[in-house]
């Protein structure tokens, strides 16, 4: 008896039920995307100092121990020098 009532209720309101589920899904997805976006923005903001440091390291390594454009030292020596090692 209850199953028949449920079937009848669903058949009478199936479009309304589907529209409600669809709307709920869109709201939930939008909320999740906004939350993820805020997290990504926070992480990217925190990475700015590291990115700036990496740029200076890359520039230093590129310019260190070059004579006439030729690499005269290996990467470990260049990194060591750029990080304050040596004289």
C-alpha positions as CSV (number, residue, x, y, z in Angstrom):
1,X,0.0,0.0,0.0
2,X,2.7,2.5,1.0
3,X,4.8,1.4,-2.0
4,X,1.9,2.3,-4.4
5,X,1.5,5.7,-2.7
6,X,5.2,6.4,-3.0
7,X,5.2,5.4,-6.7
8,X,2.2,7.6,-7.3
9,X,3.8,10.5,-5.5
10,X,7.0,10.1,-7.4
11,X,5.2,9.9,-10.8
12,X,3.2,12.9,-10.0
13,X,6.2,15.0,-8.9
14,X,9.1,13.4,-10.7
15,X,10.1,16.6,-12.6
16,X,9.9,18.6,-9.4
17,X,12.0,16.0,-7.5
18,X,14.6,15.9,-10.3
19,X,14.7,19.7,-10.5
20,X,15.3,19.9,-6.7
21,X,18.1,17.3,-6.9
22,X,19.7,19.1,-9.8
23,X,19.5,22.5,-7.9
24,X,21.0,20.9,-4.8
25,X,23.8,19.4,-6.8
26,X,24.6,22.7,-8.4
27,X,24.7,24.6,-5.1
28,X,26.8,21.9,-3.5
29,X,29.3,21.9,-6.4
30,X,29.5,25.7,-6.5
31,X,30.2,25.8,-2.8
32,X,32.9,23.1,-3.1
33,X,34.6,25.0,-6.0
34,X,34.6,28.3,-4.1
35,X,36.2,26.5,-1.1
36,X,38.9,24.9,-3.3
37,X,39.5,28.2,-5.1
38,X,40.1,29.9,-1.7
39,X,42.5,27.2,-0.7
40,X,44.5,27.4,-3.9
41,X,44.7,31.2,-3.7
42,X,46.1,30.9,-0.1
43,X,48.7,28.3,-1.2
44,X,49.8,30.3,-4.2
45,X,50.1,33.4,-2.1
46,X,52.3,31.5,0.4
47,X,54.5,30.3,-2.4
48,X,55.5,33.8,-3.7
49,X,58.5,34.1,-1.5
50,X,59.8,30.7,-2.5
51,X,59.3,31.5,-6.2
52,X,61.2,34.7,-5.8
53,X,64.0,32.9,-4.0
54,X,64.1,30.2,-6.7
55,X,64.4,32.9,-9.4
56,X,67.4,34.5,-7.7
57,X,69.0,31.0,-7.2
58,X,68.5,30.2,-10.9
59,X,69.9,33.5,-12.0
60,X,72.9,33.0,-9.7
61,X,73.5,29.4,-10.9
62,X,73.3,30.5,-14.5
63,X,75.8,33.3,-14.1
64,X,78.3,31.6,-11.7
65,X,81.5,30.2,-13.0
66,X,81.0,31.1,-16.6
67,X,84.0,32.2,-18.7
68,X,83.2,33.3,-22.2
69,X,79.8,31.7,-21.9
70,X,81.2,28.3,-21.0
71,X,80.2,26.3,-17.9
72,X,83.4,25.9,-16.0
73,X,81.9,24.2,-12.9
74,X,79.3,21.6,-12.1
75,X,75.9,22.3,-10.7
76,X,76.8,21.2,-7.1
77,X,79.6,23.8,-7.0
78,X,77.4,26.5,-8.4
79,X,74.6,25.8,-5.9
80,X,77.2,25.7,-3.0
81,X,78.6,29.1,-4.2
82,X,75.1,30.7,-4.6
83,X,74.0,29.6,-1.1
84,X,77.0,31.3,0.6
85,X,79.6,28.6,0.4
86,X,83.2,29.5,-0.3
87,X,84.9,32.9,-0.2
